[in-house]
Amino acid sequence: MPYGYPCCGPVYPGCYGGGGFYFALVVVLLILLFLFGGWWYYTNC
């Protein structure tokens, strides 16, 4: 099992040592931004 697997998620902000949680959150936000940007591009061009 990868490190922090049993407690991954926003409910356990300390399972990745603090910094890893915020890094994962930023990655998720970037993915959502990319998906929204792609959707906007295809619907407005």
C-alpha positions in Angstrom: 0.0 0.0 0.0 1.3 3.5 -0.8 2.1 5.8 2.1 -1.0 7.4 3.6 -3.4 5.2 1.7 -5.8 4.2 4.5 -6.5 7.9 5.4 -6.3 9.7 2.2 -9.0 12.4 1.7 -9.9 15.9 2.9 -11.2 14.5 6.2 -7.7 13.5 7.3 -5.5 16.5 6.5 -2.5 15.1 8.5 -2.2 11.7 6.8 0.4 12.9 4.3 2.4 14.9 6.8 0.5 18.1 6.1 2.2 19.3 2.9 1.2 16.3 0.8 -2.5 17.0 1.5 -2.2 20.5 0.1 -0.2 19.3 -2.9 -2.9 16.7 -3.7 -5.5 19.4 -3.3 -3.7 21.7 -5.8 -3.4 18.8 -8.2 -7.1 18.2 -8.0 -7.9 21.9 -8.6 -5.6 22.0 -11.6 -7.3 18.9 -13.1 -10.7 20.5 -12.6 -9.5 23.7 -14.1 -8.1 21.9 -17.1 -11.3 20.0 -17.6 -13.4 23.1 -17.3 -11.1 25.0 -19.7 -11.4 22.2 -22.2 -15.2 22.2 -21.9 -15.3 26.0 -22.3 -13.0 25.9 -25.3 -15.1 23.3 -27.2 -18.4 25.0 -26.4 -17.3 28.5 -27.4 -15.1 28.0 -30.5 
